[in-house]
């Protein structure tokens, strides 16, 4: 479950941020919790370990930079996105807090979605697990079912829609699963994690692509999936953007 903190002393700004954030989280993730704080001191007193923190810089008492410095010393993995009207503080946040991003007030849905997608892509390194329900699979010749399956994103090679069954096949290096879903909804859900349609009904994990050869995608495990002629240009563009984004966030 994603643990998210919103630290903002102005109620109007807090309500605006959460009002935009919740629909985006509902769109991209299934399990999350948002906890509100009205001061840096209140946030620092929490025993929760947050994955993502939205924090105002100018707050009464301990400001966002001071709070961020203390948070960073306690938890290097927490990502802080500052919301501010004071750009002069951004350098301090970069140098001392290692802030993930900045959002200018009033926060817009477009800017917030862009940073949320970047955060979710970054989370892949920490093996964020996605939940799939009513999953069936075969193991050692025995057909089995699981009401809930949690899979690290990077273990998924691709999804394939099985029209006759109205199910989606999840292909990993070692297993194949099936569960009821539509490819259109799945495509939207997986977009921030770096998945792209290669041809009708197949959604490929870009982090597991080794190379493209003609109208075929070679995966890192040696397997292949088809790439339709009309999607070659778009798929290559998205793959290049994905590699660039990963290099950028890894400091390459």
C-alpha positions, 0 to 999 in steps of 0.5 A: 500500500502506498503511504502518502502524507500531505503536509499543508497548513492552508486548508484551501491549498490542502483541499485543492491538492487532495481533490486532484490527488485522489482521482489520480491515485484511484486511476493508477493504484488500487491501494493507498492511504493519504494522511493529512498534517497541518505542520512539520512538527505534526508530521515528524511526530508520526510513526508512519513510514511514508513513500511520498510526501507533499509538503508546503515550504512556508509553514508556521513553526518549522518550515518545509525545508527544515522538516524535509531535512529531518525527514531525509535524515530519518528515511532516505527513501521517502520522496518529497514533492514541495508545493510552493509559491517561493521559488527561491527556496528550491535550491535549498530543497535540492541541496539539503533535502534531495526533493523529488519535485516542485509544484507551483501553487495553485497545483494543477491536475496536469502538473500533479499527474506528471509528477505522480507518474514519475514517482510511480516509475521510480517506485519500480526500483523498490519493487512496488507490487500490483494486486490482481484478483481472481487469478487462475494458473497452472503449476506442475500440471495442477490448475489452481486459483488465488483470490488475490495475487501480488506481483512486483512490476518488474517481473511482468513481461507482458499482458495479453488479452484472451478474447474468448475467455474475456480474461487477461494473461499475465506472462512472467519469466516463470509463470503464466496467470489469467484473470478477468479484466479488459485490456483498455482499463489495464492499459490506463492502469499500467501507463505510469509504470512504463507499459506500452501496447505493441499490437492489438491485445498485447501490453508490454513492459518496457523495462523488459524489452531487450531490442526491437527487430523488424516487427518483433520485440525481443524480451530480456528473457529471450522471448518475443512478442509481435509489434504491429506495423502501425505501432512501430513508430509510437512504440519506439518513441515510448521506449526511448522516452522510458529509457531517457526517464530512467536514466534521468532519475538514476542520475545518468 
